[in-house]
């Protein structure tokens, strides 16, 4: 029969990663639950106006905007922790490139 994709939407609310920026908490899906389209946008973030901040706003509304005032060092740390939490790597982005 092949493979049937599990109904991942049922438990998506349990699979969140939270980040606090200036007293506001943002919830985003754990990196392993991002859609292929979201992963592709992260990989193309260097070529997109607004880069990784635009993608973060898409994944968790307001997060990218809040992160624009955060030093890049901490944006890199956040992305690394988010990836580590899921045991995956999304590759380099404009905020994590040196």
C-alpha positions as CSV (number, residue, x, y, z in Angstrom):
1,X,0.0,0.0,0.0
2,X,2.9,2.4,0.6
3,X,3.1,5.0,3.3
4,X,0.3,7.1,4.8
5,X,1.3,10.4,6.4
6,X,0.3,10.5,10.1
7,X,-2.3,13.1,11.1
8,X,0.3,15.3,12.6
9,X,-2.1,18.2,13.1
10,X,-3.9,16.5,16.0
11,X,-0.8,16.7,18.3
12,X,0.9,19.8,16.9
13,X,0.0,22.0,19.9
14,X,2.0,19.6,22.1
15,X,5.1,19.9,19.9
16,X,5.9,23.6,20.6
17,X,9.2,25.3,21.4
18,X,8.8,28.6,23.3
19,X,11.1,31.6,23.3
20,X,10.9,34.7,25.4
21,X,11.9,38.1,24.0
22,X,11.6,41.2,26.1
23,X,9.0,39.6,28.4
24,X,6.8,38.2,25.6
25,X,6.6,34.5,25.0
26,X,6.3,33.2,21.5
27,X,5.4,29.6,20.6
28,X,6.7,28.0,17.4
29,X,6.5,24.5,16.2
30,X,9.5,22.4,17.2
31,X,11.9,22.4,14.2
32,X,11.1,18.8,13.3
33,X,7.4,19.8,12.8
34,X,8.1,22.6,10.3
35,X,6.6,22.1,6.9
36,X,8.7,21.6,3.8
37,X,7.7,25.0,2.7
38,X,8.9,26.6,5.9
39,X,12.2,24.7,5.8
40,X,12.7,25.9,2.2
41,X,12.1,29.5,3.2
42,X,14.7,29.2,6.0
43,X,17.2,27.8,3.5
44,X,16.5,30.7,1.1
45,X,16.5,33.3,3.9
46,X,19.7,34.9,2.7
47,X,18.1,35.8,-0.6
48,X,14.8,37.1,0.8
49,X,14.3,40.7,1.9
50,X,14.1,40.6,5.7
51,X,15.8,37.2,5.8
52,X,15.4,34.9,8.7
53,X,13.3,37.5,10.6
54,X,10.6,37.3,8.0
55,X,10.5,33.6,8.2
56,X,10.4,33.7,12.0
57,X,7.4,36.0,11.7
58,X,5.7,33.5,9.4
59,X,6.4,30.6,11.8
60,X,5.4,32.5,14.9
61,X,3.7,35.8,14.3
62,X,5.6,38.7,15.8
63,X,8.7,36.7,16.7
64,X,10.9,37.9,13.8
65,X,9.9,41.5,14.5
66,X,10.8,41.1,18.2
67,X,14.1,39.5,17.3
68,X,15.3,42.4,15.1
69,X,16.4,44.3,18.2
70,X,18.2,41.3,19.6
71,X,22.0,41.0,19.0
72,X,22.7,38.4,16.3
73,X,24.7,36.4,18.8
74,X,21.5,35.6,20.7
75,X,19.5,35.0,17.6
76,X,22.1,32.4,16.6
77,X,21.9,30.8,20.0
78,X,18.1,30.7,19.9
79,X,18.1,29.0,16.5
80,X,20.7,26.6,17.6
81,X,18.7,25.6,20.8
82,X,15.5,25.3,18.7
83,X,17.3,22.9,16.3
84,X,19.0,21.0,19.1
85,X,15.6,20.5,20.9
86,X,14.5,18.5,17.8
87,X,17.8,16.9,17.1
88,X,18.0,18.5,13.6
89,X,19.9,21.2,11.8
90,X,18.2,23.7,9.4
91,X,21.5,25.0,8.0
92,X,22.9,28.5,8.0
93,X,20.7,31.5,7.8
94,X,21.3,35.2,7.4
95,X,21.1,35.7,11.2
96,X,23.4,32.8,11.8
97,X,26.0,33.4,9.2
98,X,29.2,35.2,10.3
